[in-house]
Amino acid sequence: MTIAIMPVQLASIWIAVGAVHLQEVRGAVTWVPLPGAPAHLPGVVPWRGRAIAVLDLGGLLGVAPPVRVTEPRPRTLIAQVEDTTFAIPADTVREVHTVVAIEESHAAQVRHAYGQVVIGGQVMPVIDLAHALAALVRPQADPR
C-alpha cells in the first residue's frame, strides 16, 4: 500500500500532510481576522463563494510563530477533513510524494504527528489533520 503526502514548510520546520485531504494549493491569500476567534483559528478566507476558516497549523503544532493578517505566508493549502474545509498558511510546499510506509517517530515530538517520513534526506513528521481539528473542537483531547 502506498500513501500520498505533501511536504509543507512552516517557518523553518518541514512537516508532511496526507494529500488525500488537499483540495488546492494557492499563493499568498489575504485573510480576514475574526475578533474573539481562537488563536489557532484566527480568521477566514474566501474560497469557492464561501468563507472558510484559517487554521494556524504551525502555531497549533508549536513549530512556527502565529500567523498574522499583515504578513501573509507565500502559500495557502486548502484542505478538507470530512465536511470541514479550511485554509492553512504555509511558507513552502513541495510536490506530492508517494511513500510505501509511515515510520514510527521516535526523534520528533511534534503534536498531532503519528509518524515520520524521509524525503530528500529530510525527516518530516506526518501530521494527522483530523486529530488536530478534533483537538481544536475538544481542547481537552490529548495531543499526539
C-alpha positions in Angstrom: 0.0 0.0 0.0 1.3 3.5 -0.8 0.4 6.8 0.8 0.5 10.2 -1.0 1.8 13.0 1.2 2.8 16.6 0.6 5.8 18.2 2.3 4.9 21.6 3.8 7.3 24.1 5.4 6.1 26.1 8.4 8.8 28.6 9.4 11.9 26.5 9.4 10.2 23.1 10.1 9.1 20.7 7.4 6.0 18.5 8.1 4.0 16.2 5.8 0.3 16.1 5.4 -1.9 13.5 3.7 -2.5 14.5 0.1 -6.0 12.9 0.4 -7.0 16.0 2.4 -5.8 18.6 0.0 -8.1 20.4 -2.4 -5.9 23.1 -3.7 -2.6 24.9 -3.3 -2.7 28.6 -3.7 -0.3 31.5 -3.4 -0.4 34.1 -0.6 -4.0 34.7 0.4 -5.2 37.7 2.4 -7.5 36.6 5.2 -9.9 38.5 7.4 -9.4 38.3 11.2 -12.3 37.5 13.4 -12.5 39.4 16.7 -12.5 37.0 19.6 -11.6 34.0 17.4 -9.5 31.2 18.9 -5.8 31.7 18.4 -5.4 28.7 16.0 -8.5 29.7 14.0 -7.9 33.4 13.7 -9.9 34.3 10.6 -11.5 33.3 7.3 -10.6 33.4 3.6 -12.9 33.3 0.6 -13.0 30.1 -1.3 -15.4 29.0 -4.0 -18.0 31.5 -3.0 -17.9 30.9 0.8 -15.8 31.8 3.8 -13.6 29.0 5.2 -11.6 29.1 8.4 -7.8 29.8 8.6 -6.0 27.1 10.6 -2.8 28.3 12.0 -1.2 24.8 11.8 2.3 26.0 12.7 1.1 27.7 15.8 -1.1 24.7 16.8 1.8 22.3 16.4 4.1 24.7 18.2 6.6 24.9 15.3 6.0 28.4 13.9 5.1 31.8 15.1 1.4 32.7 14.9 0.1 33.8 11.5 -0.6 37.5 11.1 -3.0 39.1 8.8 -0.4 41.7 7.9 2.1 39.1 6.9 0.5 36.5 4.6 2.6 33.4 4.1 3.6 32.7 0.5 1.5 29.6 0.1 -2.0 28.6 1.3 -3.2 25.0 1.4 -6.9 24.4 1.1 -7.7 21.2 2.9 -10.7 19.2 3.8 -11.3 16.7 6.6 -14.8 15.1 6.4 -17.2 18.1 5.9 -14.8 20.8 7.2 -12.8 22.8 4.7 -10.1 25.1 5.9 -7.0 27.1 4.7 -3.5 26.5 6.1 -1.0 29.3 5.6 2.5 27.9 4.8 5.9 29.1 3.7 6.7 26.5 1.1 5.2 23.3 -0.3 6.7 20.6 -2.4 5.2 18.2 -4.9 3.2 15.3 -3.6 5.3 12.2 -2.9 4.2 8.6 -2.7 5.7 6.6 0.2 5.3 3.0 1.0 5.0 3.4 4.7 5.0 5.9 7.5 7.7 5.1 10.1 7.2 5.3 13.8 8.5 8.6 15.1 11.0 8.5 18.0 13.0 11.6 17.2 10.5 14.3 16.7 7.9 15.2 19.3 5.5 17.3 17.3 1.9 17.4 18.4 -0.6 15.6 16.2 2.1 13.6 14.4 1.6 9.9 14.0 4.9 9.0 12.4 7.6 10.3 10.1 8.8 10.1 6.5 12.1 10.9 4.9 12.0 12.8 1.7 15.2 14.1 0.0 17.1 13.4 3.2 14.8 15.5 5.3 12.9 13.8 8.2 9.4 15.1 8.4 6.7 14.4 11.0 3.4 13.3 9.4 0.5 15.3 10.8 -2.9 13.9 11.4 -5.1 16.8 10.3 -8.3 15.1 11.6 -6.8 14.7 15.0 -5.6 18.3 15.0 -9.1 19.6 14.1 -10.6 17.4 16.8 -8.3 18.9 19.4 -9.5 22.3 18.4 -13.1 21.3 18.9 -12.4 19.4 22.0 -9.3 21.1 23.5 -9.1 18.6 26.4 -8.1 15.8 23.8 -4.6 14.6 24.4 -2.2 15.8 21.7 -0.2 13.1 20.0 
